[in-house]
């Protein structure tokens, strides 16, 4: 256990003098408020090091704790964690919480104005704590999701980092499929026998890469993981191809041909959409993640599959579609009307997709008379609760059984929010998360730290989950050109 200064010692210089030499090799991580709001468990992510929370951060948490959104809940959870630590010792001295000597300290020092930052600004006072610790000679790292705050720290000579405990390498994110060059007979046997042992594929040199993504990743490939797709290409005739998926909990590949009939008028236009539809329509795959740029068909395919499963097959009781309330650009302020009227503005992209499937594509979910307009049929589905549209906020705290859930724009959710949503799934429910990790509107998330990327990486290889990255825009010729050129 680390040596701690006497109760009431608030000066970082005094702390540095009171600590033994081992204190010099320990790192002191000063956490910004946005880190705690992003992940309330972040104070316990630094193992043998010391986490320093400036008193100004506590004040900001106090302002956020009243909110009913995710930030408010996270603020309250951090405060509860600090209260539990307070029962173990004095927070101003530092409370050791694990066997490795990891500790949490609330720093109440008043930063000196020894650098050109306005200390009337609360962010600068938080940075000032890191600067004071750095001046005291301890190894100090300022951790913040705010890029500008990290730039300020660098300008005054303090090491600053992003919070990376839940980051994944977006460049090496699983695509859900691999391409293999194989002898012609393997492709023929796949379709004639309706299966192909993976062992036969492993006998072909180079058919399954020994390192996923290349030798510089340093992560051993575990073979073909459950629900992963393989595009088989004839080594002598590139036009002769096959598509297979590893059946979960088996050592076999099964051929994938796609649905024989359109799903609410939708037919896969490329091989990646074929993969996506295959998993969306497989009741054994309980979690599906789809990512790709705008126009690749993520949301349309998910809604078409959901409507097919709920309205035609009646495999699920209802279709629930949720979106995070995250505006693009400037918000338009308060919206008039009741909850449903306010929500209609945010859910308009979902209504557009449903209207497209019900009218233009001619997919009928029931024996409704053709005289009904598309709007009337959508209203009836909503009125009978077969179709439920909700913001993410209303999902927390619920248990949702026997439903087909679609979470659109999931790239704007934090890992903690995604965990909260997926953990709401009850018995007999399937959940689909769609998004574009290249278009994130949340100011504290990026392609590596958002919840969708986190979920894809953590759930890879589990028998009830699957993922596909779509890359080809099919919305229109103009949309495809814009995605490529802009």
Buried (B, 14 or more C-beta within 10 A) or exposed (E): EBEBBEEEBBBBBBBBEBBEEEBEEBBBBBBBBBBBBBBBBBBBBBEBBBBBBBBBBBEBBEEBBEBEEBBBBBBBBBBEBBEEBEEEBBBBBBBBBEEEBBBBBBBBBEBEEEBEBEBEEBBBBBBBBBBBBBBBEBBBBBBBBBEEBBEBBEEBEBBBEBBEBBBBEBEBBBBBBBBBBBBBEBBBBBBEEEBBBBEBBEEBEEBBBEEBBEEEEEEEBEBBBBBBBBBBBBBEEEEEBBBBBBBBEEEBBBBBEBBEEBBBBBBBEBBBBBBBBBBBBBEEBBBBBBBBBBBBBBBBBBBBBBBBBBBBEEBBBBBBBBBBBBEEEEEEEEEEEEEEEBBBEBBEEBBEBBBBBBBEBEBBBEEEEEEBEBEEBBEBBBEEEBBBBBBBEEBBEEEBEEBBBBBBBBBBBBBBBBBBBBEBBEEBBBBBBBBBBBEBEBEBBBBBBBBBBBBBBBBBBBBBBBBBBBEBBBBEEEBBEBBEEE
